Amino acid sequence: MQLPTDAVLALIDLQQAIDAPYWGPRNNPDAEARAATLLACWRRTGRPIVHVRHDSTLPGSAYRPGQPGNDFKPIVAPLPGEVVVAKRTNSAFIGTDLEARLRVAGRTTLVLCGVATSNSLEATARMAGNLGFVTYVVADACFTFDKRTLDGRLVAAEDVHGLSLAHLHGEYATVVDSSWVRREAGCG
């Protein structure tokens, strides 16, 4: 499998809000740094980039516009001229022009990283796959949080992450790691 030169890197919800204490314990503490290396690779090779920003409408959300949490994390912040798609739901395709932008530009391949593996990233990957895009999810450049089951059991973030990736792989997306993506993109 080889990554097309026009593959779009989509960074999902990598905003300050994701550090709010109410999220709880997370896995993969190096995810943002790995996403930043992919972003640097895409910039260096002139590949297309989309930054997805969650603009929550919930009063208590750290993602609400006008709050510091709505700002992108500096390590992965967009540069002037890079595409920013604002969303209000978990999927980057719902209520946005993302699909239209991709279709008009003739883009058929997406490389996804960001948060949360078990929420917005998974929802976006599922829709991308269902819409016919070749989709890659970069396992070590995304993360999620501990989650309680409906009967109250606590599931560790690493297990939630692993299960989300297992659900996606082979049906909606191909799960890869950042070293494969960098190598395929010509960045070593």
Summary of the structure (lengths in Angstrom):
residues: 188
radius of gyration: 15.5
end to end distance: 16.2
largest distance: 48.3
contacts: 619
relative contact order: 0.21
helix: 35%
strand: 24%
